[in-house]
Amino acid sequence: MMSSSSPAAARRVLVVGAGLTGSLCACLLRRKFQDKVHIVVWDKARGAGGRMSTFRPPDPSSHSADLGAQYISATREYARSHHSFYSELLAAGVLRPLDCAVEGLRRKDGSTDYVAPLGMSGVVKHFLRESGADVFLEHHVTGLSRRGASWEVHRKRGASRHFDSVLLTVPVPQILELQGDLEDVVSVRQRALLSGVSYSSRFALALFFPPGADIGVPWAVRYYDDPRVVCYAAVEPRKHATDGAAGRGPSLVVHTGAPFGLRHLERDVEEVQPLILRELRQLLPALPQPISIKCHKWRYSQVVSAVAGCPGHMTLSEHPLLVCAGDAFTHSNFDGCLASALSVLGVFRDVV
């Protein structure tokens, strides 16, 4: 848990979701309103990061693996408009330019790619630290009830708490599942817009190897043109151009294509893992035996259809304030989440 002290009169703001959008919103609110806000972040997972998750294997002799976002790509336009944020992350050592062999990547003209040497979750954790927020993990929000000028926020286990403002940054289907007064708060038009959001789904598989293991491929990152199962693979820490870091063994991360993810979406990862491994063995027959494996299902991987007009956020209630934000209101990448977080600042200007 990260904590900060703030005056008793500070506005109590709850950010639901400790992913990229949630961490950026918490950071920007702190920088804009200083001690006028007391920021709390709740997330149902055991670690911060969301879809920028970094998994550390049970055996520390293997390198960690990014299960979600693999690197950040900035177009020329965003590199200019979000320059201060990229400069901040580069100066802090959170990001560095991608400098490795990438096979099959269709590069966009003028775009710049960045990796996170300590894992993609480090980007989220950087902004959470900057926010000074109280961060509570394994806090699963189940509903919201209006209580005069505040929201009572209910969770799966533990007591509910009251907040002056609530910011929802979780995937839209999870917002629509919330119980309590949300059904009365969301207008018919808003519900139609939110219901129109769709996501791709995929599985991520990470294999962890002992020190000195040779994965038997010359590349660091590869995209596959015929992704019947596997569409992407990356070798850690080669992706970060730090081969052999700290004497740890390499890890290999693969992502499945969206059609495969959709086809097997309702199956348990224990059932899907052998299917991915079988395809992987055909693609990489020289692959050594891993010491551990992690398979993860991304039900909400990337936004396919965003809220019409990409407004950045949606205000569900002005009094008390209830706002939802995230890539569903822009597009699925770092700059989309940042654009959403920046748009939220204007909503809070009138209530803080």
One Martini backbone bead per residue (centre of mass of N, CA, C, O) as a GRO file, in nm:
protein
  352
    1MET     BB    1   0.095   0.036   0.023
    2MET     BB    2   0.021   0.365  -0.059
    3SER     BB    3   0.080   0.686   0.098
    4SER     BB    4  -0.092   0.986   0.221
    5SER     BB    5  -0.118   1.307   0.339
    6SER     BB    6  -0.424   1.491   0.429
    7PRO     BB    7  -0.659   1.694   0.464
    8ALA     BB    8  -0.977   1.670   0.588
    9ALA     BB    9  -1.098   1.863   0.342
   10ALA     BB   10  -1.039   1.676   0.136
   11ARG     BB   11  -1.116   1.525  -0.148
   12ARG     BB   12  -1.267   1.216  -0.199
   13VAL     BB   13  -1.094   0.988  -0.420
   14LEU     BB   14  -1.189   0.720  -0.633
   15VAL     BB   15  -0.992   0.473  -0.797
   16VAL     BB   16  -1.086   0.227  -1.032
   17GLY     BB   17  -0.795   0.102  -1.103
   18ALA     BB   18  -0.439  -0.018  -1.146
   19GLY     BB   19  -0.376   0.097  -1.417
   20LEU     BB   20  -0.293   0.320  -1.645
   21THR     BB   21  -0.532   0.516  -1.617
   22GLY     BB   22  -0.544   0.523  -1.307
   23SER     BB   23  -0.251   0.627  -1.259
   24LEU     BB   24  -0.277   0.886  -1.428
   25CYS     BB   25  -0.513   1.014  -1.279
   26ALA     BB   26  -0.382   1.027  -1.001
   27CYS     BB   27  -0.138   1.200  -1.086
   28LEU     BB   28  -0.289   1.445  -1.216
   29LEU     BB   29  -0.457   1.521  -0.971
   30ARG     BB   30  -0.221   1.584  -0.787
   31ARG     BB   31  -0.079   1.802  -0.966
   32LYS     BB   32  -0.332   1.990  -0.982
   33PHE     BB   33  -0.456   1.970  -0.653
   34GLN     BB   34  -0.294   1.840  -0.449
   35ASP     BB   35  -0.431   1.879  -0.117
   36LYS     BB   36  -0.745   1.874  -0.227
   37VAL     BB   37  -0.680   1.563  -0.247
   38HIS     BB   38  -0.787   1.222  -0.165
   39ILE     BB   39  -0.630   0.940  -0.289
   40VAL     BB   40  -0.784   0.633  -0.401
   41VAL     BB   41  -0.689   0.288  -0.481
   42TRP     BB   42  -0.862   0.022  -0.647
   43ASP     BB   43  -0.794  -0.340  -0.675
   44LYS     BB   44  -0.852  -0.684  -0.743
   45ALA     BB   45  -0.572  -0.739  -0.758
   46ARG     BB   46  -0.233  -0.826  -0.643
   47GLY     BB   47  -0.146  -0.613  -0.868
   48ALA     BB   48  -0.014  -0.371  -1.045
   49GLY     BB   49  -0.116  -0.282  -1.415
   50GLY     BB   50  -0.298  -0.470  -1.558
   51ARG     BB   51  -0.228  -0.470  -1.902
   52MET     BB   52   0.073  -0.406  -1.754
   53SER     BB   53   0.181  -0.687  -1.682
   54THR     BB   54   0.418  -0.838  -1.449
   55PHE     BB   55   0.579  -1.152  -1.423
   56ARG     BB   56   0.703  -1.334  -1.143
   57PRO     BB   57   0.860  -1.602  -1.081
   58PRO     BB   58   0.914  -1.837  -0.837
   59ASP     BB   59   1.190  -1.848  -0.984
   60PRO     BB   60   1.454  -1.612  -0.965
   61SER     BB   61   1.638  -1.733  -1.212
   62SER     BB   62   1.423  -1.592  -1.379
   63HIS     BB   63   1.282  -1.392  -1.593
   64SER     BB   64   1.063  -1.176  -1.641
   65ALA     BB   65   0.715  -1.108  -1.767
   66ASP     BB   66   0.517  -0.974  -2.014
   67LEU     BB   67   0.168  -1.031  -2.053
   68GLY     BB   68   0.096  -0.778  -2.197
   69ALA     BB   69   0.224  -0.524  -2.272
   70GLN     BB   70   0.537  -0.479  -2.456
   71TYR     BB   71   0.515  -0.185  -2.583
   72ILE     BB   72   0.575   0.154  -2.692
   73SER     BB   73   0.400   0.362  -2.931
   74ALA     BB   74   0.496   0.670  -3.097
   75THR     BB   75   0.385   0.909  -3.260
   76ARG     BB   76   0.459   1.210  -3.372
   77GLU     BB   77   0.222   1.355  -3.240
   78TYR     BB   78   0.254   1.230  -2.951
   79ALA     BB   79   0.551   1.301  -2.907
   80ARG     BB   80   0.472   1.601  -2.883
   81SER     BB   81   0.214   1.620  -2.689
   82HIS     BB   82   0.373   1.391  -2.482
   83HIS     BB   83   0.670   1.469  -2.412
   84SER     BB   84   0.684   1.499  -2.097
   85PHE     BB   85   0.621   1.197  -2.037
   86TYR     BB   86   0.853   1.064  -2.189
   87SER     BB   87   1.079   1.217  -2.048
   88GLU     BB   88   1.019   1.118  -1.764
   89LEU     BB   89   1.054   0.808  -1.819
   90LEU     BB   90   1.344   0.826  -1.928
   91ALA     BB   91   1.479   0.970  -1.683
   92ALA     BB   92   1.378   0.728  -1.478
   93GLY     BB   93   1.415   0.441  -1.641
   94VAL     BB   94   1.137   0.316  -1.744
   95LEU     BB   95   1.238   0.393  -2.027
   96ARG     BB   96   1.343   0.271  -2.357
   97PRO     BB   97   1.459   0.216  -2.645
   98LEU     BB   98   1.403   0.012  -2.900
   99ASP     BB   99   1.691  -0.237  -2.942
  100CYS     BB  100   1.598  -0.481  -3.162
  101ALA     BB  101   1.503  -0.769  -3.304
  102VAL     BB  102   1.235  -0.746  -3.552
  103GLU     BB  103   0.991  -0.964  -3.673
  104GLY     BB  104   0.716  -0.861  -3.876
  105LEU     BB  105   0.710  -0.553  -3.847
  106ARG     BB  106   0.473  -0.291  -3.906
  107ARG     BB  107   0.575   0.011  -3.950
  108LYS     BB  108   0.527   0.334  -3.863
  109ASP     BB  109   0.568   0.630  -3.967
  110GLY     BB  110   0.763   0.791  -3.718
  111SER     BB  111   0.774   0.589  -3.502
  112THR     BB  112   0.827   0.513  -3.148
  113ASP     BB  113   0.994   0.273  -2.947
  114TYR     BB  114   0.929   0.126  -2.614
  115VAL     BB  115   1.076   0.002  -2.318
  116ALA     BB  116   1.071  -0.185  -2.001
  117PRO     BB  117   1.330  -0.301  -1.815
  118LEU     BB  118   1.130  -0.372  -1.544
  119GLY     BB  119   0.867  -0.355  -1.677
  120MET     BB  120   0.547  -0.245  -1.753
  121SER     BB  121   0.450  -0.196  -1.457
  122GLY     BB  122   0.648   0.045  -1.405
  123VAL     BB  123   0.469   0.265  -1.525
  124VAL     BB  124   0.239   0.249  -1.321
  125LYS     BB  125   0.412   0.275  -1.059
  126HIS     BB  126   0.517   0.555  -1.114
  127PHE     BB  127   0.237   0.707  -1.105
  128LEU     BB  128   0.158   0.612  -0.824
  129ARG     BB  129   0.389   0.745  -0.674
  130GLU     BB  130   0.328   1.035  -0.776
  131SER     BB  131   0.035   1.045  -0.639
  132GLY     BB  132   0.020   0.944  -0.330
  133ALA     BB  133  -0.161   0.713  -0.303
  134ASP     BB  134  -0.395   0.492  -0.180
  135VAL     BB  135  -0.319   0.149  -0.221
  136PHE     BB  136  -0.558  -0.119  -0.291
  137LEU     BB  137  -0.556  -0.451  -0.294
  138GLU     BB  138  -0.804  -0.672  -0.321
  139HIS     BB  139  -1.040  -0.460  -0.431
  140HIS     BB  140  -1.369  -0.548  -0.508
  141VAL     BB  141  -1.595  -0.394  -0.693
  142THR     BB  142  -1.975  -0.413  -0.689
  143GLY     BB  143  -2.083  -0.114  -0.593
  144LEU     BB  144  -2.316   0.177  -0.592
  145SER     BB  145  -2.426   0.434  -0.355
  146ARG     BB  146  -2.627   0.692  -0.293
  147ARG     BB  147  -2.517   0.949  -0.034
  148GLY     BB  148  -2.600   1.223  -0.122
  149ALA     BB  149  -2.272   1.372  -0.162
  150SER     BB  150  -2.208   1.056  -0.194
  151TRP     BB  151  -2.031   0.744  -0.218
  152GLU     BB  152  -2.105   0.407  -0.178
  153VAL     BB  153  -1.858   0.153  -0.171
  154HIS     BB  154  -1.860  -0.173  -0.277
  155ARG     BB  155  -1.732  -0.496  -0.176
  156LYS     BB  156  -1.673  -0.828  -0.165
  157ARG     BB  157  -1.463  -0.765   0.074
  158GLY     BB  158  -1.569  -0.577   0.313
  159ALA     BB  159  -1.606  -0.263   0.375
  160SER     BB  160  -1.750   0.016   0.309
  161ARG     BB  161  -1.711   0.340   0.135
  162HIS     BB  162  -1.673   0.694   0.127
  163PHE     BB  163  -1.714   0.927  -0.157
  164ASP     BB  164  -1.715   1.215  -0.348
  165SER     BB  165  -1.550   1.060  -0.579
  166VAL     BB  166  -1.567   0.858  -0.890
  167LEU     BB  167  -1.330   0.653  -1.083
  168LEU     BB  168  -1.369   0.456  -1.374
  169THR     BB  169  -1.106   0.219  -1.526
  170VAL     BB  170  -1.249  -0.016  -1.618
  171PRO     BB  171  -1.395  -0.219  -1.803
  172VAL     BB  172  -1.706  -0.177  -1.924
  173PRO     BB  173  -1.844  -0.448  -1.844
  174GLN     BB  174  -1.776  -0.398  -1.537
  175ILE     BB  175  -1.947  -0.146  -1.505
  176LEU     BB  176  -2.228  -0.275  -1.593
  177GLU     BB  177  -2.216  -0.485  -1.335
  178LEU     BB  178  -2.280  -0.290  -1.133
  179GLN     BB  179  -2.431  -0.221  -0.845
  180GLY     BB  180  -2.712  -0.042  -0.744
  181ASP     BB  181  -2.738   0.297  -0.878
  182LEU     BB  182  -2.639   0.276  -1.178
  183GLU     BB  183  -2.903   0.227  -1.337
  184ASP     BB  184  -3.018   0.521  -1.265
  185VAL     BB  185  -2.772   0.696  -1.373
  186VAL     BB  186  -2.775   0.570  -1.643
  187SER     BB  187  -2.849   0.643  -1.942
  188VAL     BB  188  -2.972   0.530  -2.230
  189ARG     BB  189  -2.746   0.647  -2.408
  190GLN     BB  190  -2.504   0.555  -2.241
  191ARG     BB  191  -2.566   0.252  -2.249
  192ALA     BB  192  -2.545   0.226  -2.555
  193LEU     BB  193  -2.250   0.317  -2.578
  194LEU     BB  194  -2.128   0.106  -2.383
  195SER     BB  195  -2.246  -0.151  -2.530
  196GLY     BB  196  -2.063  -0.088  -2.800
  197VAL     BB  197  -1.828  -0.203  -2.664
  198SER     BB  198  -1.528  -0.375  -2.776
  199TYR     BB  199  -1.322  -0.677  -2.746
  200SER     BB  200  -1.047  -0.844  -2.742
  201SER     BB  201  -0.909  -1.180  -2.719
  202ARG     BB  202  -0.647  -1.347  -2.517
  203PHE     BB  203  -0.345  -1.528  -2.480
  204ALA     BB  204  -0.085  -1.581  -2.238
  205LEU     BB  205   0.258  -1.713  -2.255
  206ALA     BB  206   0.500  -1.819  -2.009
  207LEU     BB  207   0.848  -1.908  -2.020
  208PHE     BB  208   1.086  -2.052  -1.789
  209PHE     BB  209   1.442  -2.039  -1.757
  210PRO     BB  210   1.746  -2.123  -1.703
  211PRO     BB  211   2.051  -2.052  -1.674
  212GLY     BB  212   2.189  -2.072  -2.008
  213ALA     BB  213   1.963  -2.090  -2.186
  214ASP     BB  214   1.864  -2.187  -2.525
  215ILE     BB  215   1.610  -2.094  -2.742
  216GLY     BB  216   1.697  -2.082  -3.064
  217VAL     BB  217   1.689  -1.766  -3.147
  218PRO     BB  218   1.773  -1.453  -3.312
  219TRP     BB  219   1.544  -1.307  -3.183
  220ALA     BB  220   1.333  -1.095  -2.976
  221VAL     BB  221   1.102  -1.033  -3.193
  222ARG     BB  222   0.784  -1.180  -3.316
  223TYR     BB  223   0.578  -1.194  -3.602
  224TYR     BB  224   0.294  -1.368  -3.728
  225ASP     BB  225   0.126  -1.419  -4.033
  226ASP     BB  226  -0.003  -1.713  -3.922
  227PRO     BB  227  -0.229  -1.688  -3.654
  228ARG     BB  228  -0.374  -1.958  -3.547
  229VAL     BB  229  -0.236  -1.896  -3.259
  230VAL     BB  230   0.036  -1.749  -3.291
  231CYS     BB  231   0.141  -1.387  -3.317
  232TYR     BB  232   0.356  -1.367  -3.069
  233ALA     BB  233   0.710  -1.310  -2.972
  234ALA     BB  234   0.934  -1.299  -2.672
  235VAL     BB  235   1.257  -1.219  -2.538
  236GLU     BB  236   1.377  -1.244  -2.213
  237PRO     BB  237   1.595  -0.963  -2.211
  238ARG     BB  238   1.633  -0.900  -2.522
  239LYS     BB  239   1.420  -0.675  -2.566
  240HIS     BB  240   1.615  -0.484  -2.367
  241ALA     BB  241   1.921  -0.528  -2.430
  242THR     BB  242   1.991  -0.751  -2.159
  243ASP     BB  243   2.158  -0.999  -2.188
  244GLY     BB  244   2.203  -1.166  -1.885
  245ALA     BB  245   2.065  -1.045  -1.652
  246ALA     BB  246   2.176  -1.123  -1.340
  247GLY     BB  247   2.197  -1.439  -1.433
  248ARG     BB  248   1.935  -1.497  -1.571
  249GLY     BB  249   1.700  -1.654  -1.719
  250PRO     BB  250   1.500  -1.686  -1.968
  251SER     BB  251   1.207  -1.567  -2.142
  252LEU     BB  252   0.886  -1.659  -2.295
  253VAL     BB  253   0.651  -1.477  -2.495
  254VAL     BB  254   0.306  -1.543  -2.586
  255HIS     BB  255   0.055  -1.463  -2.828
  256THR     BB  256  -0.254  -1.478  -2.928
  257GLY     BB  257  -0.493  -1.465  -3.131
  258ALA     BB  258  -0.811  -1.348  -3.143
  259PRO     BB  259  -0.964  -1.597  -3.258
  260PHE     BB  260  -0.859  -1.795  -3.047
  261GLY     BB  261  -0.958  -1.641  -2.797
  262LEU     BB  262  -1.262  -1.654  -2.869
  263ARG     BB  263  -1.291  -1.966  -2.901
  264HIS     BB  264  -1.157  -2.003  -2.580
  265LEU     BB  265  -1.274  -1.808  -2.358
  266GLU     BB  266  -1.450  -2.030  -2.169
  267ARG     BB  267  -1.189  -2.157  -2.101
  268ASP     BB  268  -0.953  -2.285  -1.927
  269VAL     BB  269  -0.618  -2.247  -1.901
  270GLU     BB  270  -0.557  -2.555  -1.862
  271GLU     BB  271  -0.679  -2.623  -2.152
  272VAL     BB  272  -0.511  -2.414  -2.337
  273GLN     BB  273  -0.208  -2.451  -2.290
  274PRO     BB  274  -0.151  -2.712  -2.467
  275LEU     BB  275  -0.223  -2.576  -2.739
  276ILE     BB  276   0.003  -2.367  -2.738
  277LEU     BB  277   0.244  -2.558  -2.696
  278ARG     BB  278   0.209  -2.722  -2.954
  279GLU     BB  279   0.253  -2.486  -3.148
  280LEU     BB  280   0.527  -2.391  -3.036
  281ARG     BB  281   0.686  -2.655  -3.104
  282GLN     BB  282   0.654  -2.613  -3.411
  283LEU     BB  283   0.793  -2.330  -3.428
  284LEU     BB  284   1.004  -2.431  -3.173
  285PRO     BB  285   1.185  -2.718  -3.164
  286ALA     BB  286   1.445  -2.606  -2.975
  287LEU     BB  287   1.300  -2.585  -2.722
  288PRO     BB  288   1.340  -2.591  -2.407
  289GLN     BB  289   1.290  -2.677  -2.087
  290PRO     BB  290   1.096  -2.554  -1.858
  291ILE     BB  291   1.047  -2.461  -1.509
  292SER     BB  292   0.802  -2.268  -1.598
  293ILE     BB  293   0.443  -2.171  -1.624
  294LYS     BB  294   0.231  -1.905  -1.771
  295CYS     BB  295  -0.124  -1.858  -1.793
  296HIS     BB  296  -0.328  -1.600  -1.961
  297LYS     BB  297  -0.640  -1.430  -1.959
  298TRP     BB  298  -0.767  -1.186  -2.200
  299ARG     BB  299  -1.073  -1.067  -2.219
  300TYR     BB  300  -0.955  -0.754  -2.218
  301SER     BB  301  -0.734  -0.646  -2.435
  302GLN     BB  302  -0.866  -0.478  -2.686
  303VAL     BB  303  -1.005  -0.222  -2.848
  304VAL     BB  304  -1.234  -0.225  -3.117
  305SER     BB  305  -1.487  -0.056  -2.994
  306ALA     BB  306  -1.551   0.253  -2.923
  307VAL     BB  307  -1.675   0.521  -2.819
  308ALA     BB  308  -1.840   0.738  -2.977
  309GLY     BB  309  -1.599   0.993  -3.055
  310CYS     BB  310  -1.387   0.978  -2.840
  311PRO     BB  311  -1.417   1.158  -2.545
  312GLY     BB  312  -1.228   1.011  -2.294
  313HIS     BB  313  -1.512   1.027  -2.137
  314MET     BB  314  -1.776   0.973  -1.874
  315THR     BB  315  -2.050   1.131  -1.725
  316LEU     BB  316  -2.283   0.995  -1.497
  317SER     BB  317  -2.227   1.206  -1.250
  318GLU     BB  318  -2.218   1.525  -1.084
  319HIS     BB  319  -2.417   1.461  -0.816
  320PRO     BB  320  -2.214   1.290  -0.753
  321LEU     BB  321  -1.915   1.212  -0.883
  322LEU     BB  322  -1.918   1.012  -1.197
  323VAL     BB  323  -1.651   0.849  -1.374
  324CYS     BB  324  -1.542   0.731  -1.695
  325ALA     BB  325  -1.237   0.565  -1.812
  326GLY     BB  326  -1.029   0.501  -2.103
  327ASP     BB  327  -0.979   0.319  -2.396
  328ALA     BB  328  -1.295   0.319  -2.463
  329PHE     BB  329  -1.258   0.658  -2.515
  330THR     BB  330  -1.032   0.592  -2.739
  331HIS     BB  331  -0.740   0.395  -2.727
  332SER     BB  332  -0.512   0.106  -2.733
  333ASN     BB  333  -0.281   0.290  -2.552
  334PHE     BB  334  -0.089   0.503  -2.397
  335ASP     BB  335  -0.211   0.763  -2.536
  336GLY     BB  336  -0.506   0.695  -2.483
  337CYS     BB  337  -0.491   0.693  -2.172
  338LEU     BB  338  -0.377   0.980  -2.146
  339ALA     BB  339  -0.607   1.130  -2.288
  340SER     BB  340  -0.819   1.046  -2.085
  341ALA     BB  341  -0.689   1.163  -1.828
  342LEU     BB  342  -0.679   1.459  -1.927
  343SER     BB  343  -0.994   1.489  -1.962
  344VAL     BB  344  -1.067   1.460  -1.652
  345LEU     BB  345  -0.967   1.728  -1.529
  346GLY     BB  346  -1.209   1.911  -1.619
  347VAL     BB  347  -1.425   1.778  -1.431
  348PHE     BB  348  -1.272   1.860  -1.150
  349ARG     BB  349  -1.256   2.173  -1.156
  350ASP     BB  350  -1.566   2.221  -1.033
  351VAL     BB  351  -1.523   2.027  -0.747
  352VAL     BB  352  -1.231   2.126  -0.604
   0.00000   0.00000   0.00000
